[in-house]
């Protein structure tokens, strides 16, 4: 009898283990990303004492940082576009080299860097727009010049760890603003 009882207890233990382990497995939820929608961009003319003017998104906040340099902040996107102005004084090659060097510094983290030339002979504005793909610190940069007196460059940065998938909607929105800035710039 004790052997039979031992078998029954063992059988009961196995059945209770099987029945208690039949619950659904608890799986962690994958990280989700919010669907971000931004207001339709409306542009206003930005004028200052500096030797240029351009159209800026009315939803952005622009602040002067000295020497005709500006920050254009997008508070809801936690992003800033940094604009730097330098007069051309026989140093155009050096200005171009410095700007390209800054762009290609991100090649380590970037998946690709696409160059898009910009020409506006009517207003004597010539430049390059760089789209930086991947998890680089900046997703877009540009420069414009008249080749003789003026040079303006811009770089976009987010106040977050670079994760291209999650910042892509905001990056695309600001890239459009950057291209609009390039297209509307006029030298004084």
NORLIN-V211547 format. One record per backbone hydrogen bond with DSSP energy under -0.5 kcal/mol. CO is the residue of the C=O (numbers start at 1). NH is the residue of the N-H. If there is no record, write none. Layout:
co:CO nh:NH
co:CO nh:NH
//
This chain:
co:1 nh:5
co:2 nh:6
co:3 nh:7
co:4 nh:8
co:5 nh:9
co:6 nh:10
co:7 nh:11
co:8 nh:12
co:9 nh:13
co:10 nh:14
co:11 nh:15
co:12 nh:16
co:13 nh:17
co:14 nh:18
co:15 nh:19
co:16 nh:20
co:17 nh:21
co:19 nh:22
co:25 nh:27
co:34 nh:36
co:35 nh:37
co:42 nh:58
co:44 nh:56
co:45 nh:47
co:46 nh:54
co:50 nh:52
co:51 nh:188
co:53 nh:186
co:54 nh:46
co:56 nh:44
co:57 nh:60
co:60 nh:62
co:61 nh:73
co:63 nh:71
co:66 nh:69
co:69 nh:65
co:69 nh:66
co:70 nh:83
co:71 nh:63
co:71 nh:73
co:72 nh:81
co:73 nh:61
co:73 nh:75
co:74 nh:77
co:74 nh:78
co:74 nh:79
co:75 nh:78
co:78 nh:159
co:79 nh:74
co:80 nh:82
co:80 nh:157
co:81 nh:72
co:81 nh:83
co:82 nh:155
co:83 nh:70
co:84 nh:153
co:86 nh:151
co:87 nh:89
co:91 nh:95
co:92 nh:96
co:93 nh:97
co:94 nh:98
co:95 nh:99
co:96 nh:100
co:97 nh:101
co:98 nh:102
co:99 nh:103
co:100 nh:104
co:101 nh:105
co:103 nh:106
co:104 nh:107
co:105 nh:108
co:106 nh:109
co:106 nh:110
co:109 nh:135
co:112 nh:133
co:114 nh:131
co:116 nh:129
co:118 nh:127
co:120 nh:123
co:120 nh:124
co:120 nh:125
co:123 nh:187
co:124 nh:126
co:125 nh:120
co:126 nh:145
co:127 nh:118
co:128 nh:143
co:129 nh:116
co:129 nh:131
co:130 nh:132
co:130 nh:141
co:131 nh:114
co:131 nh:133
co:133 nh:111
co:133 nh:112
co:134 nh:136
co:137 nh:158
co:139 nh:132
co:140 nh:156
co:141 nh:130
co:142 nh:154
co:143 nh:128
co:144 nh:152
co:145 nh:126
co:149 nh:88
co:150 nh:146
co:150 nh:147
co:151 nh:86
co:152 nh:144
co:153 nh:84
co:154 nh:142
co:155 nh:82
co:157 nh:80
co:158 nh:160
co:163 nh:166
co:163 nh:167
co:164 nh:168
co:167 nh:171
co:168 nh:172
co:169 nh:173
co:170 nh:174
co:171 nh:175
co:172 nh:176
co:173 nh:177
co:174 nh:178
co:175 nh:179
co:176 nh:180
co:177 nh:181
co:178 nh:182
co:179 nh:183
co:180 nh:184
co:181 nh:185
co:186 nh:53
//
